[in-house]
């Protein structure tokens, strides 16, 4: 007599048990058994499974959705300070700062509710700027906190107005370009903010269809993205702030073109474009002659990250991730650094982004615990006293290649050239 019961065998196999043993004490029904008995067996099986699952403790919600211990490390442009996000004693994410070579960590911000998620350094090396809204209304305000005095001010405390950050430049360390829908709640104009005085000066007015802006290295608005009624997107460009806009590209929804940045002289633009390719191409465009020079392209995938030098403003490397992240190095000056990182970790350093301060050779990058994907410009590191690394679960790591590397909870790596 056959002992096949449709549905029951699949259920038992799913939990990895022999189907004859999945419900001890309940006999296997033969084909001539009634459908009612089959249903009873299935229900009994499910009840047994439910009881077993009930004994497994739930993963705490805070484990999945709670605050990180440390996050978003950022080094100051002069390489003297390290800022990061961490919870305070009330478990609210705040911006913390410490000297690179001292044990002087301290909390700078005093948010009471939602915590801070995004911040960046101003090029004056004195202010940390961060965004925060009121009770989740998404009308973001730009705040600044002084690293030395810990004084906090809101630069854009306007009712029902949202702030966006357009750009900063080492050539204008006391200024930030921001967007505000202050004149018209449906349009975002560009304003120039003076960090020292808090003065806001209108810079570029939105003609009515612009949804994004790009600036050059002199903090001049040079690029604009317009959304047309047809659904197309128009990329506009201008040589200077007092010259009219010209259309650079007009593309449909199926294509993508964006400005990555401008070269140091401002006469060439770096573009990310899918025009003429199934995947994204990184190119340099001569704005006067219209000549396009290829920089990087992977026929399988789009780029995963782009490393641009912060002062000389050329593309140094492009990363791709087609199952395994890989860097395509374009700047010979950093080739040895990436090779050292790759050889020492047996893993590609494309798993994270690198940031460069302007006045030193220090790197700061994020990476998984097992990947020490960091090296100094010279391939060497200056020794730092282990006493300066305590108090925040910093750990020291000796290396044959470098004198000293430090990392924060296995995530932030810093080293400096001799």
C-alpha positions as CSV (number, residue, x, y, z in Angstrom):
1,X,0.0,0.0,0.0
2,X,1.4,3.4,-1.0
3,X,2.3,5.9,1.7
4,X,2.5,9.1,-0.4
5,X,0.6,12.0,1.0
6,X,0.7,15.1,-1.3
7,X,1.8,18.2,0.6
8,X,2.9,16.5,3.8
9,X,6.1,15.2,2.4
10,X,7.1,18.6,1.1
11,X,6.4,20.1,4.4
12,X,8.5,17.6,6.3
13,X,11.4,17.8,3.8
14,X,11.5,21.5,4.2
15,X,12.6,21.1,7.8
16,X,15.2,18.5,6.9
17,X,13.5,15.5,8.5
18,X,12.5,12.1,7.2
19,X,8.9,12.5,6.1
20,X,7.9,9.4,8.0
21,X,9.2,10.9,11.3
22,X,8.1,14.5,11.0
23,X,5.2,14.1,13.5
24,X,6.0,11.5,16.1
25,X,2.9,9.6,17.2
26,X,0.9,10.4,14.1
27,X,0.8,7.5,11.6
28,X,1.3,8.1,7.9
29,X,-2.0,7.9,6.0
30,X,-2.4,5.8,3.0
31,X,-4.0,6.9,-0.2
32,X,-7.4,5.5,0.8
33,X,-7.5,7.6,4.0
34,X,-10.0,10.4,3.9
35,X,-9.1,14.0,3.0
36,X,-10.2,15.0,6.5
37,X,-7.5,12.9,8.1
38,X,-4.9,14.3,5.8
39,X,-5.9,17.9,6.8
40,X,-5.7,16.9,10.5
41,X,-2.2,15.6,10.1
42,X,-1.0,18.8,8.4
43,X,-2.6,20.9,11.1
44,X,-0.9,18.8,13.8
45,X,2.4,19.2,12.0
46,X,2.1,23.0,11.8
47,X,1.2,23.2,15.5
48,X,4.3,21.2,16.3
49,X,6.4,23.6,14.2
50,X,4.8,26.6,15.8
51,X,5.7,25.3,19.3
52,X,9.3,24.8,18.3
53,X,9.6,28.2,16.8
54,X,8.0,29.9,19.8
55,X,11.0,28.7,21.9
56,X,13.5,30.6,19.6
57,X,14.1,34.1,21.1
58,X,13.4,37.1,18.9
59,X,16.2,39.2,17.7
60,X,16.1,42.5,19.7
61,X,14.7,45.3,17.7
62,X,17.6,47.5,18.7
63,X,20.0,45.1,17.1
64,X,18.4,45.7,13.7
65,X,17.2,49.2,14.0
66,X,19.2,50.8,16.8
67,X,22.0,53.3,16.6
68,X,25.5,52.3,15.5
69,X,28.3,52.5,18.1
70,X,30.3,54.7,15.8
71,X,29.6,55.9,12.2
72,X,30.7,58.3,9.4
73,X,34.2,59.2,10.5
74,X,35.5,62.3,8.7
75,X,38.9,63.9,9.0
76,X,39.3,67.6,9.0
77,X,40.9,69.4,5.9
78,X,44.1,70.2,8.0
79,X,44.2,66.6,9.3
80,X,44.2,67.6,12.9
81,X,40.7,66.5,13.9
82,X,38.6,63.4,13.5
83,X,34.8,63.7,13.7
84,X,32.3,60.9,13.8
85,X,28.7,60.0,14.9
86,X,28.1,58.2,18.1
87,X,25.2,58.0,20.7
88,X,25.3,60.2,23.8
89,X,24.3,59.0,27.2
90,X,20.6,59.3,26.2
91,X,21.3,57.1,23.1
92,X,20.8,60.0,20.7
93,X,23.3,60.2,17.8
94,X,25.5,63.3,18.1
95,X,28.6,64.6,16.4
96,X,31.8,63.9,18.3
97,X,35.3,65.1,17.7
98,X,38.8,64.3,18.9
99,X,42.3,65.3,18.0
100,X,44.2,62.8,15.9
101,X,47.0,62.4,18.4
102,X,45.2,63.1,21.7
103,X,42.7,61.4,23.9
104,X,40.3,64.4,24.0
105,X,37.1,63.0,22.5
106,X,34.0,65.1,23.3
107,X,30.5,65.5,22.0
108,X,29.8,68.7,20.1
109,X,26.1,68.7,19.3
110,X,23.1,68.6,21.6
111,X,20.2,67.2,19.6
112,X,17.4,66.0,21.9
113,X,15.2,63.8,19.8
114,X,16.0,62.4,16.4
115,X,19.7,62.3,16.3
116,X,22.1,63.6,13.6
117,X,22.7,61.5,10.5
118,X,24.7,63.8,8.1
119,X,27.5,66.2,8.7
120,X,30.6,67.5,7.0
121,X,33.7,69.7,7.6
122,X,33.9,73.3,6.5
123,X,37.3,74.1,4.9
124,X,37.9,76.7,7.7
125,X,38.8,73.7,9.9
126,X,36.7,75.3,12.7
127,X,33.2,74.4,11.8
128,X,31.3,71.2,11.5
129,X,28.1,71.6,9.5
130,X,25.1,69.3,9.9
131,X,21.5,69.0,8.7
132,X,18.5,68.5,11.0
133,X,14.7,69.0,10.7
134,X,11.9,69.5,13.2
135,X,10.1,66.3,14.3
136,X,10.6,64.7,10.9
137,X,9.0,67.4,8.8
138,X,12.0,67.2,6.3
139,X,12.4,70.9,6.2
140,X,16.1,70.6,6.8
141,X,18.0,73.4,8.4
142,X,21.8,73.8,8.2
143,X,23.5,74.1,11.6
144,X,27.1,74.8,12.4
145,X,29.1,74.0,15.5
146,X,32.4,75.5,16.4
147,X,35.0,72.8,17.2
148,X,36.8,75.0,19.8
149,X,33.9,76.8,21.5
150,X,31.1,74.2,20.9
151,X,28.8,77.1,20.0
152,X,25.9,76.0,17.8
153,X,23.9,78.1,15.4
154,X,21.3,77.5,12.7
155,X,22.1,79.3,9.5
156,X,18.8,78.7,7.9
157,X,16.1,78.9,10.6
158,X,13.2,79.7,8.2
159,X,9.7,78.4,8.6
160,X,8.6,75.8,6.1
161,X,11.8,76.1,4.1
162,X,14.2,73.3,3.2
163,X,17.9,73.6,2.9
164,X,20.2,71.7,0.6
165,X,24.0,71.8,0.3
166,X,25.5,72.5,-3.2
167,X,29.2,72.7,-2.5
168,X,32.3,73.8,-0.6
169,X,35.8,74.6,-1.8
170,X,39.2,74.9,-0.3
171,X,39.6,78.2,-2.2
172,X,36.6,79.7,-0.3
173,X,37.1,78.2,3.2
174,X,34.6,80.5,4.9
175,X,31.7,80.0,2.4
176,X,29.2,77.4,1.5
177,X,26.7,77.3,-1.4
178,X,23.3,76.1,-0.4
179,X,19.8,75.9,-1.9
180,X,16.7,77.3,-0.3
181,X,13.0,77.4,-1.4
182,X,12.7,80.7,0.4
183,X,11.6,82.9,-2.5
184,X,9.2,80.3,-3.9
185,X,8.3,77.1,-2.0
186,X,8.3,75.1,-5.2
187,X,11.7,76.3,-6.5
188,X,15.2,76.1,-5.0
189,X,17.5,79.0,-5.5
190,X,21.2,79.1,-4.7
191,X,22.5,81.2,-1.8
192,X,26.0,82.0,-0.7
193,X,26.5,81.5,3.1
194,X,29.3,83.2,5.1
195,X,30.1,81.0,8.0
196,X,31.7,83.7,10.0
197,X,28.9,86.2,9.9
198,X,25.9,84.0,8.9
199,X,25.1,86.3,6.1
200,X,23.1,84.8,3.2
201,X,23.5,86.3,-0.3
202,X,21.4,85.3,-3.3
203,X,23.7,83.7,-5.8
204,X,21.7,82.0,-8.6
205,X,18.0,82.2,-9.2
206,X,16.1,79.2,-10.4
207,X,14.4,79.9,-13.8
208,X,11.6,77.6,-12.9
209,X,12.6,74.1,-14.1
210,X,15.9,73.4,-12.4
211,X,16.1,70.5,-10.0
212,X,19.8,70.4,-9.3
213,X,23.0,72.4,-9.5
214,X,26.8,71.8,-9.9
215,X,29.7,74.1,-8.9
216,X,33.3,74.4,-9.9
217,X,36.4,74.6,-7.7
218,X,36.0,78.4,-7.3
219,X,32.5,77.8,-5.8
220,X,30.8,79.2,-8.9
221,X,27.5,77.6,-10.1
222,X,28.4,76.2,-13.5
223,X,26.0,73.4,-14.1
224,X,22.2,73.0,-13.9
225,X,19.8,70.1,-14.3
226,X,16.3,71.0,-15.7
227,X,13.3,68.7,-15.8
228,X,11.3,69.5,-18.9
229,X,7.5,69.1,-19.4
230,X,8.2,66.4,-22.0
231,X,9.8,64.2,-19.3
232,X,13.3,64.8,-20.7
233,X,16.2,66.1,-18.6
234,X,18.3,69.0,-19.8
235,X,21.9,69.5,-18.6
236,X,22.9,73.2,-18.9
237,X,26.3,74.8,-18.4
238,X,27.8,78.2,-18.4
239,X,31.5,79.5,-18.4
240,X,31.0,81.9,-15.5
241,X,28.4,83.3,-13.2
242,X,27.6,86.3,-15.4
243,X,27.2,84.5,-18.7
244,X,24.0,82.9,-20.1
245,X,23.2,79.2,-19.8
246,X,23.7,76.8,-22.8
247,X,22.2,73.4,-23.3
248,X,24.9,70.7,-23.0
249,X,22.7,67.6,-23.3
250,X,19.0,66.8,-23.5
251,X,18.2,63.2,-22.7
252,X,15.2,61.0,-22.3
253,X,14.3,59.0,-19.2
254,X,16.1,55.9,-20.6
255,X,19.5,57.7,-20.5
256,X,21.5,59.3,-17.8
257,X,24.1,62.1,-17.9
258,X,25.5,63.9,-14.9
259,X,28.4,66.2,-14.1
260,X,30.9,64.7,-11.7
261,X,32.9,67.9,-11.4
262,X,35.3,70.3,-13.2
263,X,39.0,70.2,-13.6
264,X,41.2,72.7,-11.7
265,X,41.2,75.2,-14.5
266,X,37.4,74.9,-15.0
267,X,37.6,74.5,-18.8
268,X,36.8,70.8,-18.7
269,X,34.0,68.8,-17.1
270,X,34.0,65.2,-15.9
271,X,30.8,63.5,-16.9
272,X,29.0,60.2,-16.1
273,X,27.0,59.2,-19.2
274,X,25.2,56.3,-20.7
275,X,25.0,57.8,-24.1
276,X,26.4,55.4,-26.7
277,X,26.8,52.6,-24.2
278,X,24.7,50.1,-22.2
279,X,26.7,51.0,-19.1
280,X,27.9,54.2,-17.6
281,X,31.0,55.8,-19.1
282,X,33.3,58.3,-17.3
283,X,34.6,60.9,-19.7
284,X,36.3,64.3,-19.8
285,X,34.6,66.9,-21.9
286,X,36.4,70.0,-23.3
287,X,33.8,72.7,-22.8
288,X,35.2,75.0,-25.5
289,X,35.8,72.5,-28.3
290,X,33.3,69.8,-27.3
291,X,35.9,67.1,-27.5
292,X,35.2,64.0,-25.4
293,X,38.1,62.0,-23.9
294,X,37.3,58.6,-22.3
295,X,38.5,58.0,-18.8
296,X,36.9,54.8,-17.6
297,X,34.3,52.3,-18.7
298,X,33.2,48.8,-17.8
299,X,31.0,47.1,-20.3
300,X,29.4,44.9,-17.6
301,X,28.4,47.3,-14.8
302,X,28.2,51.0,-13.9
303,X,30.8,52.6,-11.7
304,X,30.6,51.9,-8.0
305,X,32.6,54.9,-6.8
306,X,34.8,57.7,-8.1
307,X,37.8,59.1,-6.3
308,X,38.6,62.8,-7.1
309,X,41.5,64.7,-5.8
310,X,40.1,67.5,-3.6
311,X,42.6,70.2,-4.6
312,X,43.9,69.3,-8.1
313,X,40.4,68.0,-9.1
314,X,41.3,65.2,-11.4
315,X,39.8,61.7,-11.3
316,X,42.2,59.3,-9.6
317,X,40.3,56.1,-9.6
318,X,37.0,54.5,-10.5
319,X,35.6,51.4,-8.8
320,X,33.3,48.7,-10.2
321,X,31.5,45.9,-8.5
322,X,30.4,43.0,-10.8
323,X,30.3,40.6,-7.9
324,X,33.8,41.5,-6.6
325,X,34.8,45.2,-6.2
326,X,37.8,46.4,-8.2
327,X,39.5,49.8,-8.5
328,X,40.5,51.1,-11.9
329,X,43.5,53.4,-11.0
330,X,43.9,56.4,-13.2
331,X,46.5,58.4,-11.2
332,X,50.0,56.8,-11.0
333,X,50.7,58.7,-7.8
334,X,48.3,56.4,-5.9
335,X,49.0,53.1,-7.7
336,X,51.5,51.9,-5.1
337,X,49.1,52.7,-2.3
338,X,46.2,50.6,-3.7
339,X,48.6,47.8,-4.5
340,X,49.9,47.8,-0.9
341,X,46.4,47.8,0.4
342,X,45.3,45.0,-1.8
343,X,48.3,42.8,-1.1
344,X,48.1,43.3,2.6
345,X,44.4,42.5,2.9
346,X,43.9,39.9,0.2
347,X,40.8,41.9,-0.7
348,X,39.9,44.7,-3.0
349,X,39.8,48.1,-1.5
350,X,36.7,49.0,-3.6
351,X,34.5,48.0,-0.7
352,X,34.6,51.6,0.6
353,X,35.3,55.2,-0.4
354,X,38.4,57.1,0.5
355,X,38.6,60.7,1.4
356,X,41.6,63.1,1.1
357,X,42.2,66.1,3.3
358,X,43.7,69.0,1.3
359,X,46.8,69.9,3.3
360,X,48.3,66.5,4.1
361,X,48.7,63.0,2.8
362,X,46.4,61.3,5.3
363,X,43.7,58.9,4.1
364,X,40.5,58.0,5.9
365,X,38.4,55.2,4.6
366,X,35.8,52.7,5.8
367,X,36.1,49.0,5.4
368,X,34.8,45.7,6.9
369,X,36.5,44.4,10.0
370,X,38.8,42.0,8.1
371,X,39.9,44.4,5.4
372,X,42.5,46.9,6.4
373,X,42.0,48.8,3.1
374,X,44.1,51.9,3.9
375,X,47.6,53.1,3.2
376,X,49.4,56.4,3.4
377,X,50.5,58.3,0.3
378,X,54.1,57.2,0.9
379,X,53.2,53.7,1.8
380,X,54.4,54.3,5.4
381,X,52.8,55.6,8.6
382,X,53.9,57.8,11.4
383,X,53.9,56.0,14.8
384,X,51.1,57.2,17.1
385,X,51.3,56.6,20.9
386,X,49.0,53.8,22.0
387,X,47.9,55.9,24.9
388,X,46.1,58.3,22.6
389,X,44.0,55.5,21.2
390,X,42.2,54.5,24.4
391,X,38.8,55.4,25.7
392,X,36.8,54.8,22.5
393,X,37.7,51.2,21.9
394,X,40.4,52.2,19.5
395,X,42.8,49.4,18.8
396,X,46.4,49.5,17.6
397,X,47.7,47.2,14.9
398,X,51.3,46.6,14.1
399,X,52.2,45.9,10.5
400,X,55.3,44.9,8.6
401,X,54.4,47.5,6.0
402,X,53.5,50.3,8.2
403,X,54.8,51.5,11.6
404,X,51.3,52.0,12.9
405,X,47.7,51.8,11.9
406,X,44.7,52.7,14.0
407,X,41.1,51.8,13.5
408,X,37.8,52.7,15.2
409,X,35.7,49.6,16.0
410,X,37.3,48.0,12.9
411,X,35.8,50.5,10.6
412,X,37.9,53.7,10.3
413,X,41.5,53.5,9.3
414,X,44.0,56.4,9.5
415,X,47.7,56.6,8.7
416,X,50.0,59.5,7.9
417,X,53.2,59.7,5.9
418,X,56.5,60.3,7.6
